[in-house]
Amino acid sequence: MKSKLFTPGPTKVPGAVLSAVGKQVLHHRSPEFSEKVRHVQDELGRLLQTHNDTLLFTCSGTGMMEAAVANLLSRGDKVICVNNGVFGERWVDICKEYGVEAIDVVVEWGKSIAPAELSTVAAAHPDAKAVFVIHSETSTGALNDIKALAAALKDHQAAFVVDATSSVGVHEIRMDEWGIDVVIAGTQKALMTPPGLSFVALNGKAWGLVSNSDLPAFYFDFTTTWKRLQRKGQTPFTTAVSLVYGLEVALAMMEKEGWDNVYDRHARMGEATRAAVKALGFSVLPEHSVNGVTVIMCPDGVDANKIVRVMDDEFGVRVAGGQTHLSGRVFRIGHMGGIRERDLAMVIGALERALASIGYPSTPGVGLTALQQVLLER
Ligand SMILES: Cc1ncc(COP(=O)(O)O)c(C=O)c1O
């Protein structure tokens, strides 16, 4: 029996997307495929609410994070990295690798960065070339308020770079209106595509940085990629053709549902899941929760990894454990992309059964009741 996927990425892929991925491949230089690339890139632009071009790459989200550093910066540059979880910390690690000085703004994991704090840090480092932030910090479930952060950085010269890997398709992003200079994201989470494709969008200010960068980039060179797109509607190298088919179908599904409905659905699922786990006696880790994943704190003496294991082994539901120092202390229920409200009863039911199985003192049914209440009321 295959486990049902309730992880915060990769996520459950709908049948229509899987069927598209399984089609015979087109050659990546054919006009038909160029048309698909252009179409998908236009759709991604609409999703980010930007007039800037989006560039598609064959890699996971970390590849795009690294590409952003390599393309925007020069050796010895200073940047500000907001570190409120595993992925925020990753910006720091990548910068170090490229000889970029990273001001590591550590925010207690589970908390979000306050716009005033970021503005103060930016004022203290007026020579910083960029500010790197994670929109939805998947390791802790904390939501950084990108609109407010962009406003707080308005008068600073640093480019505002946002990793939207687990927020795109869950929380609205208005790149142009809010004044975000760069957005990067992977497509294996709320965009319901098997792992392997990522994208980036840059505005004029960011392209200015690209033209001055002296760090090495070849496969991930933004300028080469942009030129090829402009001239031929192609990517410079062999794209993951089948994943582009899948992404096209996934985007069409969400467009059909209506982007506002997609965001509302995630908001309902987030609220209902949080209510369910709280009714079972748990607390959620983040102060301001994202809607694509619920990160649940275990009380002392309860091993979160055991809950994950039992849910999978005994009840066929795969959730995720915690990362780095949160391992064993939290577990994470993903509810984005292909997950629908009706699926939540399965994951909360499995959680209740797993808790009974490990002898955790909770009353089976109270989580499901709280879940249904939110779903019925909203
Ligand atoms: C916020 C965020 N950024 C980046 C990534 C990229 O990680 P990966 O390269 O494993 O896709 C992830 C994946 O979990 C993520 O959640």
The ligand as a Gaussian input file, in Angstrom:
#p B3LYP/6-31G(d) Opt

LIG

0 1
 C       11.244000      27.587000       1.431000
 C       12.035000      26.603000       0.634000
 N       13.073000      27.025000      -0.080000
 C       13.797000      26.203000      -0.825000
 C       13.517000      24.865000      -0.867000
 C       14.335000      24.039000      -1.767000
 O       14.725000      22.847000      -1.346000
 P       14.991000      21.708000      -2.450000
 O       16.168000      22.123000      -3.222000
 O       15.184000      20.516000      -1.632000
 O       13.772000      21.671000      -3.314000
 C       12.457000      24.345000      -0.115000
 C       12.123000      22.910000      -0.103000
 O       11.659000      22.339000       0.825000
 C       11.699000      25.254000       0.648000
 O       10.667000      24.827000       1.373000

